[in-house]
């Protein structure tokens, strides 16, 4: 019996034993969605909950507010591309894919999105095809990065919020061609998670670019004098009115101004048609000429051997030819010390000679009380019997 038939029999048996019809979660496949993005500009795509909710509502009309969570990854890869990020605070809130593609990301990226219905465990899949094209005017040479302290990253991703921020930026930059380059959460830049207090936000870095120069206001806010005031805990210098207030709280001490110059692109190889010209013969590459490996072998063998010989000669010279010697030691020692040493040495030899030539009995402590070899017992002190001098071993 084949595997599908076994599965069908198992399902029917489970329904018969349970007394009710088994309900399995459904999987829906939505049509592909194609979007485009330019290098040097922020890319934001909202995963619309309504689109996936319509797929979940088939047969479940009363479940129009189910929580939905998303999972996104690059096709045939476990994670997203390095330039793309995903954010969703709550299953009842929308999800966003955002990032800033660079020149190395030009091409087509296929993102597979999977949505989960937390009530019915249904899933819906959709492929998001992102086409990254190079910007017509290239990257803007003047870029400024602002830290917004009273916002989370998902609050600045909608187009309306970005337009309001650009209007506020134009008030201090005095340029009309401003556009958002990138939006990054402060947590991704090493910031700390805020306390769970009302009004505390994680902070957002917003990078804005323009082809016009920086205004005197921004230049003074990023000057060395302003950096010094920030190190002292004071407000930086600002020669203009803060047009960001009260919607956005800018941390002016974290303002960064960059001036990017376009790098020259090297010309790549010119590819032909791949077809040989008329009367042209294909010339395959010839074999490599034989190489003489003897010099390399000799160098590999003789150089370490020569170094070892030199080290042995140096070590032998230090150990044998650099010894101090008795004559040199005596010549560097004072006469009084030599006489004192000679006197001690002579007296010691004389005492040893006298001790070996004297004809006196050996000390009693050196005489054995019991001969292990013959079994003879010897009294070390032949004297009248005395209680204090009675030997320990019986006679």
N, C-alpha and C positions, 0 to 999 in steps of 0.2 A: 504494500500500500504506500502511495506517495505521501510526501510531507504535507501538501495542502489538504489531502483527504483526512489525514490524521488530525490536523488542526481543526477541521470542520467537525469531525466526530467528537473531539474534546469539547468544543464550544457547545454543541448540542447536548452533550451529557451534563455540562455545568448548568445549562438552562433548565434541563429536566430535573436535576437534583435541587436546584435553588428555588424552583417554583415561580421564578420571575424571569423576565427577559433581560439578558446582560446588556449593559450599555457601555460601549467602548468609546474613548475620546476620539474625535475626528481630527483629521489633518487637512488643512486647506492650503492651496498653492495659489498665490496671487500673481498676476502678470508682472513682468519685469518693469522697473522704473529707471529711466535714463536721465541723468543730469550731467551738467558740465561745470567745470571750474577752471579758473585762471591762476597761474603762479603769481605769487606776491599779493594775494588777496585771500581773505578769510572765506572758508567754505562752511556753510551751515545747512544741514538738512534735518528737518523735523520728521520724525517717524509718526505719522498721523494716526492717532488712536481710532478716529472715526472709520478710516479705511479698513483697519483690521477688525473693528467692532462689527462692521457689516458682515464680515465673513463669519464671525462667531454667532451672530443673531439668527443665522439660518436654522430654524427649528427651535430657537430659544428667544422668542420675542420679549419675554419678561426679564431678560438679563442684559439690559442696555447700559448698566453702570458697573460692569465687572472689572476688577483690577487686571491690568495687562502689564506684563514685564517683557522686555526685549533682550535678545542676545544677538550680537553682530560679530562677524569675523570675515576675514578675507577668504575668498574661495580657495580650497585646498590648503588652507593654513589655519592654525588654531587661534590666531589673534588678529587684531586690526593692523593695517599698515602703521609705520612709525609716525606718520604725519597726521593721523586721524585718531580722534578720541570720541568716547561715548559717555553720556551723562543722562541719568534719570533719577530724580530724588525719591519718587514715590510711585507705586503702581498706578495711582490715579492721576498722575501728571504726565505730560508728554516727554518723550525722549528725543535726544539730539545727537547727531553725528557732526562733529566740527573739527576744523584743523586748517592748516595753511600749507598747501603743496609747494614744493620747491621745483627747481629746474630738473632735478634728478627724478622727479615723480611724474614727468610728462608721459602720458599714455592712458591706458584704460585699466581701471581697477574695478573688479566685481566683488561686491560686498553681499554676503548672504545674511539676511535678517530673519530671525525666528521669534515670533510673538507667542506668549503663553497666556491663556485665560485661566486665572487663578481660581475661578469658580467651577468650571467644567473640565479643566485640564486639556482643553482643545489647543491646538497649535496652528499657526498660519505662517507660511514661509513666503518670502519675497526676495528677489535679487535686485540689488541696487547697482547699476552700472554707472560709474563715475568716469568721465572723460576729462583729463587734465590737459589743458593746452597752454602754451607759453603766452604771457601777457604781451599785447602789441607794443606797448611802450617800455617794456622791461620793468625791473624793480624800481620803485621810487628811490632817489638818492638820499632824501632826508626822511628819517624815521624817528618818531618819538614814542616812548613807551610810558604809559601812565598806570599807576596803581590805584584802582577804585576800591576804597576800603569798606563801603557800605553796600556792596552788591555780591551776589553769588554768580557763578559763571553762567547758569541757565537763565538768569535775568537779563543778561546782555546779549544773548544769542539771537533773539528775535530781531527782524529787520527794523521794526519801529524803534526799539531801544537803541540800536546802533545809529539810527538817523538822529535821534535826540543827542546822543553822545557826540556825534560829528558836528552838530550845530554848536554845542558848547565848546568843542575844541577849536572851531573856527573863530570864536571870540578871542582866544588867546594866541592863535597862530597867524591870523590874518591871511589865510589862503583859502581858495575856493575848490581846489582839486583834492581835498582830503578824502581818504578812504581807509577803512579798517584793514590792516594786514593780518593780524592774528589776535586771538582771544585765548588767554590761558588762565586757569585757576591758580590762585596763590599757593594752594596745596601742592600743585605739581612743580612749584618752584622752591620748595623747601619750607613753606609756611606751616604754621601749627593749626590744628583743628580748633575752631572757636568753642568757647564754653556754651552749653545749652541755655543761653539767656536770650530773652526777647531782644531783637535788634542786632545781635552779633552775627556778622557775616564773615565768610572766609576770605573775601577779597579777590579781585580779578585784575590781571595785567592785560591792558588793551594797547596794542601797538598800532599807531596811525602813521601813514606815509603820505608824502607830498613831493612834488617836483619843485616846489618853492623853498626858499631858505627859511630858517627858523626866525621867529619874531624876537625882538629884543626882550620881551617878557620871558619867553622860554629860555633864552640864552642866559639871562640873569638868574633864573631859578636853578639852572644847572652849572653855574659858575663855581670856581673854587671857594669864593667867599661864602656862597650859600652852603656848600658842603661843610665848610668849617663851622658855620652856625648850626647846621644839623648835628654835627658831632657834639656840640655843646648842649643839645636838647632845645634849641631855639628854632623859630620858623625861618625858612629861607627867604632870600630877597625876592620880591615880586614887584614889578613896576606897572602892573595892569590889574584890572578888576577880574576876580575869579568868577568866570561865567559858568562854571560847573555847579556852583551852589544854587539851590539846596538839594538838587536831585542826586548829584554825585559828590562824594567826599574824596578828594584827590590827596594822596600822600605825596606832597611835593618833594620831600626828602628822597623819595624813591624814583624821581623822574630821571629818565635816561634818554639822551639824545644821541642818535647815530647818524653818521654821514657815510653812506655806502656808495662806492664807486664801481661802475660796471667793469668786470674783469674781461679781458680780451679772450675771445674763444679761439682755440687752435683749430685750424682747418684739418678735417679728417681725411682719410684716404678716399680717393675717387674710385667708385666702383664702376666697372664696365658692364657691358651687356651680357657677358658670359659666353659669347659666341666668337669663335675664331674668325679672323679676317680671311679674305680670299688668299689662296696660295700660302697660307700660314700653317706651319707644322707645330704640333705640340712638343715642346722640349721638356721632358720630365727631369726632375732634379737628379744630378749624378750622385754616385756614392761619395761619401766623405773620404778624402785621402787618408792612408794609414798614418798614424801618429807614432813618433818615437817616444816610448814610455820610459826608456832607460834613464834619461836625466832626472825625471821626476822621481823614479825609484831610488836613485842614488841620493838625491837631496833628502828624501824622506827617511832614508836609512842612516846616512853619514852625519847629517846635522845633529840628530839627537845623540849619536855615538860620540861625536866630538865634544859636545857639551858635557856628556857624562865623564869623559876623560879629563877635561879641564876641571870639573868639580872634584874628581878624585885627587888630581895633583894639588889643588888648593887645600883640600882637607889634609893630605899627607904633609904638606909644608907646615900647616898650622899645628899639627900634632907632633911632628918629629923635629922640625927645624926651629920651632919657636919655643922649645922648652927652656925653662929657666936655668937648670943645672946647679950643682953644688957650689962650684967656684963663684958663679955670679951671685948666688945667695949669700955666701960667706963674705964676698967683697962688699955687699950692700948692708951687712949686719955690723953693728958697732962692736968694738973689741971687748968692752965690758960684758956685753951680752954673750959673746962667744966664750969668754973665760968662765962666766957663770954656768953656762951650759956644759962646758967641758968638766968643770969641777963636780957638778951633780952627776954626770955620767960616770966619772972615775970613782967617786965615792960609792955609787950603786954597784959597780962591778966588784970593788973591793969587799963590800959587805956580802955579796953573793959568794965570793971565793972563800971568805972566812967561814960562812955558814956551811959550805960543802966539805971543808977540810977539818972541822972540829970533831973530836972523838968523844962524844958524850952519848948516853943512852937516849933512845927516842922518847918522846913524850908519851905518857900513859894514854892520852886520848887517841893516839894513833895505833895502839896495840889492839889486836882483836880479842874479844872475850870468847869467841867460839869459832873454830876453824870448820868451815863448811866442807872442805875437801876431806880432811882426816877425821873429823868428828871430835877433835881434842878440845877440851875446855881449859882455858888459861886464865889464871887470876891476874888481872892487870896490876894489882898492887899487893905484892907479897908482904903482909904485915900482920901483926897480931889480930886475931878476930875481934872485930868491933861491930856493934850493931849498925853504925853508920857506914861501915865499909864492907858489909857483907854483900857479896855479888848477888845480882838478881837471879842468876841461874844457879840451881843447886849443883854441888860438887858430885 
